[in-house]
Amino acid sequence: MTRAEDLEKRLELLVKFGGSISTETHIHKLIELIADQVKTILACDRCTVFVIDRHTNELWSQVAQGMQHTEIRIPYGRGIAGHVAATGQVMNITDAYGDAHFNQDTDRLTGYRTQTILAVPLRNINGRIIGVFEVINKLAGAFNKDDEGILQLLGSIASSAIENAQLYESLSKSQLETIYRLAVTAEYRDQQDTAIHLRHISEYSALLAESVGLPQKEIENIRYASPLHDIGKVGIADAILLKPGKLTADEFEEMKKHTLYGAKILCNAESTLLQIACKIAGSHHEKYDGTGYPARLRGEQIPIYARIVSVVDVFDALCMPRVYKPKWEPGRALEYIKGESGKAFDPMVVDAFERVYDQVLKIYSLSDAKTTVIPGITREINRHNY
């Protein structure tokens, strides 16, 4: 292939590159996508995309090709990537072991042999360095000036996509944290283990959603919407909500209204997440056989999200101590859930719960009284707070 043909092929790949990354808003998926495509375009063995974490003064990458996608972190200014981030200079190295900036420790640990390296800074539209592209071991010879130019061009395209994804995730994290705080407000009135309960509802619901075969986006939606299932409790009087004994018939009728209050609070939301939360809040006490409340829905009239949350909510409530009852052992609670299959609960959901029961037990065993945030949200908020 002539140089002209090679450049023409790369330009075609560049066009496809821009189109493919422009729609991905999840930062980790985006970086993985970028790394895979850059590796192909530059015809090299590995590509790592480093992003600057200004809170820790490090460069991180979720995608370390050839290392089982283990996250790696490098102090700002250290190593080749750190030096490029600090200076803004392109580094094109033909003998990695002969360069003073190269750290050989990773090669020693993995048995890999780094030979050639090309690293360029990632700059945003204002020229600020937000990360580094590092490609390793060109498949034929060393990286040349054409490679440098193409990698810099790829970097300018990728930088905008990375910043857009960071902004999108930052807004999503804010929304999720707000949703969680609302859930805590409702739950904290009648139980002191609020955080643990909400954590369980969130994680169990996601496991169950995956087990019944919902798409990944729906799994994430129910993970974050499910903690709002009892938001309507804010409308229930303390005398009823906090009563240690059995409720009278009239009191129970009033307690049941928390489903209506919850649906009313969340109705007409533009957010898909809150629309799902509305369905859960309004229907998680419906029963599969039609004897539940508030609308006596039955079977598949009950939204799948509510059918899932009804199972995990009852399971977790049974396994938690309350002023009106001691906690049950998980095995006993599981038997109760199975016994209500086809009555209170959707048999398909009960079967799915049995399939993930071992994973549920692992989450249950990790309960920490000091938990203050749902783990799913904690991971997203604290992992990379740009």
C-alpha positions in Angstrom: 0.0 0.0 0.0 1.4 3.4 -1.0 1.6 6.3 1.5 -1.2 8.1 -0.3 -3.4 5.0 -0.1 -2.6 4.6 3.6 -3.5 8.2 4.3 -6.7 7.9 2.4 -7.7 4.8 4.3 -6.9 6.5 7.6 -9.0 9.5 6.6 -12.0 7.2 6.0 -11.4 5.7 9.4 -11.2 9.2 10.9 -14.7 10.1 9.5 -16.1 6.9 11.0 -14.4 7.5 14.3 -16.0 10.9 14.7 -19.5 9.5 14.0 -19.2 6.5 16.2 -18.0 8.4 19.4 -20.3 11.4 19.0 -23.4 9.5 20.5 -21.8 7.7 23.4 -22.4 9.6 26.7 -21.1 7.1 29.2 -17.5 8.1 29.9 -16.1 4.6 30.5 -17.8 3.1 27.4 -16.6 6.1 25.4 -13.0 5.7 26.4 -13.1 2.0 25.6 -14.6 2.8 22.2 -12.0 5.4 21.5 -9.1 3.2 22.6 -10.3 0.3 20.3 -10.7 2.5 17.3 -7.4 4.4 17.8 -5.6 1.1 18.0 -6.9 0.1 14.6 -6.3 3.5 13.0 -2.7 3.7 14.2 -2.0 0.0 13.5 -0.5 -0.5 17.0 -0.7 -3.2 19.7 -2.2 -1.1 22.4 -3.9 2.2 23.1 -4.6 3.9 26.5 -6.7 7.0 26.9 -5.8 8.9 30.1 -8.1 11.5 31.6 -6.9 14.1 34.2 -8.6 13.8 37.6 -8.0 17.3 38.9 -9.3 16.4 42.4 -6.5 13.8 42.9 -3.9 15.3 40.6 -3.7 12.0 38.7 -4.2 10.6 35.2 -6.6 7.7 35.2 -7.7 5.2 32.6 -10.5 2.7 32.9 -9.1 1.0 29.7 -5.7 -0.5 30.0 -5.6 -2.8 27.0 -3.9 -6.1 27.6 -4.4 -5.7 31.4 -8.0 -7.1 31.7 -9.3 -3.5 31.5 -8.0 -2.8 35.0 -8.1 0.8 36.0 -4.7 2.4 36.2 -3.7 5.7 37.8 -0.5 7.8 37.3 0.6 10.8 39.3 0.4 14.0 37.3 3.9 14.7 35.8 5.2 11.2 36.3 5.9 8.7 33.6 5.5 9.3 29.9 1.7 10.1 30.0 2.2 12.3 33.1 5.0 14.2 31.4 3.0 14.8 28.3 0.1 16.1 30.4 2.3 18.4 32.3 4.3 19.8 29.4 1.9 19.5 26.5 4.7 18.1 24.3 4.3 15.1 21.9 6.6 12.2 22.8 7.5 9.8 20.1 9.8 7.2 21.6 11.5 4.5 19.5 13.2 2.7 22.5 11.0 2.8 25.6 13.7 1.2 27.8 16.1 3.8 26.8 13.9 6.7 27.8 14.2 8.1 31.4 10.5 8.8 31.7 9.5 5.2 31.0 8.5 3.1 34.0 9.4 -0.6 33.4 7.4 -1.9 36.4 4.2 -2.7 34.5 6.2 -4.7 31.9 7.9 -6.7 34.7 4.5 -7.5 36.2 2.8 -8.5 33.0 5.6 -10.0 31.0 4.9 -7.5 28.2 7.7 -5.8 26.3 7.1 -2.1 25.4 9.3 -0.9 22.5 7.8 2.1 20.8 5.5 4.7 22.3 3.6 7.7 20.9 1.9 10.0 23.4 0.0 13.2 22.6 -1.9 15.6 24.8 -5.7 15.8 24.6 -6.8 19.4 24.4 -10.3 20.8 24.7 -11.7 23.6 22.5 -10.0 26.2 24.7 -6.6 24.5 24.5 -6.7 23.1 28.0 -5.1 19.7 28.4 -7.7 17.2 29.7 -5.8 14.0 29.1 -3.3 12.0 27.1 -3.5 9.5 24.2 -0.8 6.8 24.5 -0.3 4.2 21.8 2.3 1.4 22.1 4.2 -0.8 19.8 3.4 0.0 16.2 2.9 -3.2 14.3 5.4 -2.3 11.6 8.4 -0.2 12.5 8.2 3.0 14.6 5.6 5.7 14.8 6.3 8.5 12.3 5.3 12.1 11.7 2.1 11.0 9.9 1.2 9.0 13.0 1.8 12.0 15.2 -0.5 14.2 13.1 -3.2 11.6 12.9 -3.1 10.9 16.7 -3.3 14.7 17.4 -6.3 15.0 15.1 -8.0 12.0 16.7 -7.3 13.7 20.0 -9.0 16.9 19.0 -12.1 14.9 18.0 -12.1 12.7 21.1 -11.6 15.6 23.5 -15.0 17.1 22.7 -16.7 13.8 23.1 -14.9 13.2 26.4 -15.9 16.6 27.8 -19.5 16.1 26.7 -19.6 12.7 28.4 -18.2 14.2 31.6 -20.8 16.9 31.6 -23.6 14.4 30.9 -22.5 12.1 33.7 -22.0 15.0 36.1 -25.7 16.1 35.5 -26.8 12.5 35.8 -25.0 12.1 39.1 -26.6 15.2 40.5 -30.0 13.9 39.5 -29.4 10.5 41.1 -28.1 12.1 44.3 -31.2 14.3 44.5 -33.5 11.3 43.9 -31.7 9.4 46.7 -32.1 12.3 49.1 -35.8 12.4 48.4 -36.0 8.7 49.1 -34.2 9.1 52.4 -36.6 11.9 53.4 -39.5 9.5 53.1 -37.9 6.4 54.6 -36.1 8.1 57.5 -39.4 8.9 59.3 -40.2 5.3 60.2 -36.9 3.4 60.2 -33.4 4.1 61.4 -31.8 1.7 58.9 -32.9 3.8 56.0 -29.6 3.7 54.0 -29.3 -0.1 54.3 -32.9 -0.6 53.2 -32.6 1.8 50.2 -29.3 0.2 49.2 -30.9 -3.3 49.3 -34.0 -2.2 47.3 -31.7 -0.6 44.7 -29.2 -3.4 44.3 -31.8 -6.3 44.6 -34.0 -4.6 42.0 -31.2 -4.3 39.5 -30.2 -7.9 40.0 -33.8 -9.0 39.5 -34.3 -6.8 36.4 -31.2 -8.4 34.8 -32.5 -11.9 35.8 -35.8 -11.4 34.0 -34.0 -10.2 30.9 -34.6 -6.4 30.9 -32.3 -4.3 28.7 -29.2 -2.7 30.4 -30.8 0.8 30.3 -33.9 -0.5 32.0 -31.8 -2.3 34.6 -30.1 1.0 35.5 -33.4 2.9 35.5 -34.9 0.5 38.0 -31.7 0.6 40.1 -32.1 4.3 40.6 -35.9 4.7 40.5 -36.7 1.9 43.0 -35.6 3.7 46.2 -38.5 6.1 45.6 -41.0 3.4 46.1 -42.2 4.7 49.4 -41.8 8.5 48.8 -45.6 8.8 49.5 -45.0 8.1 53.2 -44.3 11.8 53.6 -48.1 12.3 53.4 -48.8 9.8 56.2 -49.4 11.0 59.8 -46.8 10.0 62.4 -49.5 8.5 64.6 -50.1 5.9 61.9 -46.6 5.6 60.4 -44.8 5.2 63.7 -47.5 3.1 65.5 -45.6 0.2 67.1 -48.7 -2.1 67.2 -51.1 -3.4 64.6 -53.0 -0.8 62.6 -56.8 -0.6 62.9 -58.8 -1.1 59.7 -59.2 2.7 59.3 -55.5 3.3 59.9 -54.5 0.7 57.4 -56.7 2.3 54.8 -54.9 5.6 55.5 -51.5 3.9 55.3 -52.4 2.4 51.9 -52.7 6.0 50.5 -48.9 6.3 50.5 -49.0 4.6 47.1 -51.4 7.3 45.8 -49.4 10.1 47.4 -46.2 8.7 45.9 -47.7 8.5 42.4 -49.1 12.0 42.7 -45.7 13.4 43.7 -43.9 11.8 40.8 -46.6 12.0 38.1 -46.2 14.1 34.9 -42.4 14.0 35.2 -40.4 14.6 32.0 -37.5 12.4 33.3 -37.8 8.7 32.2 -36.3 7.8 35.6 -39.0 9.6 37.5 -41.7 8.2 35.2 -40.6 4.7 36.2 -40.4 5.7 39.8 -44.0 6.9 39.5 -45.1 3.5 38.3 -43.2 1.8 41.1 -44.5 4.1 43.8 -48.1 3.7 42.7 -48.1 -0.1 42.1 -45.6 -1.9 44.3 -48.4 -3.0 46.6 -50.5 -4.4 43.9 -50.7 -8.2 43.9 -50.4 -10.6 41.0 -53.8 -12.2 41.8 -55.6 -8.8 41.9 -56.1 -8.5 45.6 -53.5 -5.7 46.2 -53.9 -1.9 46.4 -54.6 0.8 45.4 -56.2 -0.2 42.0 -56.5 -4.0 42.4 -54.5 -4.5 39.3 -53.6 -8.1 38.4 -51.0 -10.0 36.3 -49.3 -8.0 33.6 -51.5 -5.0 34.3 -49.0 -4.3 37.0 -45.9 -2.6 35.5 -42.9 -4.9 35.4 -40.9 -2.4 37.5 -43.5 -2.6 40.3 -43.7 -6.4 40.1 -39.9 -6.6 40.6 -39.9 -4.0 43.5 -42.8 -5.7 45.3 -40.7 -8.9 45.7 -37.5 -7.2 46.9 -39.4 -4.8 49.2 -41.2 -7.6 51.0 -38.1 -9.8 51.2 -36.0 -6.9 52.6 -38.8 -5.8 55.0 -39.0 -9.4 56.4 -35.2 -9.5 56.9 -35.2 -6.2 58.7 -36.2 -5.7 62.4 -39.1 -3.4 63.0 -40.9 -2.1 66.1 -43.7 -4.5 65.4 -41.7 -7.6 64.5 -38.2 -9.3 64.8 -36.2 -9.8 61.6 -36.5 -13.1 59.7 -33.6 -15.1 58.5 -33.2 -14.8 54.7 -34.0 -18.4 54.0 -37.3 -18.1 55.8 -38.1 -14.9 53.8 -37.2 -16.7 50.6 -39.7 -19.5 51.4 -42.4 -16.9 52.0 -41.7 -15.3 48.6 -41.9 -18.7 46.9 -45.1 -19.5 48.7 -46.7 -16.3 47.4 -45.8 -17.0 43.8 -48.9 -16.6 41.6 -50.7 -14.9 44.5 -48.9 -11.7 45.7 -46.0 -12.1 43.2 -45.5 -12.7 39.5 -44.2 -16.3 39.2 -41.7 -15.2 36.5 -40.2 -12.7 39.0 -40.2 -15.2 41.8 -38.3 -17.6 39.6 -35.8 -14.9 38.7 -35.4 -14.0 42.4 -34.5 -17.6 43.1 -31.8 -17.5 40.4 -30.1 -14.5 41.9 -30.7 -15.4 45.5 -27.0 -16.2 46.2 -26.1 -12.8 44.9 -28.8 -11.2 47.1 -27.3 -13.0 50.1 -23.9 -11.5 49.3 -25.3 -8.0 49.3 -27.3 -8.7 52.4 -24.2 -9.9 54.3 -22.3 -6.7 53.4 -24.9 -4.5 55.1 -23.1 -1.7 57.0 -24.9 0.4 59.5 -22.7 3.4 58.6 -23.9 3.3 54.9 -25.1 6.7 53.9 -25.4 6.4 50.2 -26.7 3.7 47.8 -23.6 1.8 46.5 -24.6 2.2 42.9 -24.7 6.0 43.3 -21.7 6.1 45.5 -19.6 4.4 42.8 -20.7 6.8 40.1 -20.4 10.0 42.3 -17.1 9.2 44.0 -15.2 7.3 41.4 -14.4 10.1 39.1 -15.6 13.5 40.3 -14.1 15.7 37.7 
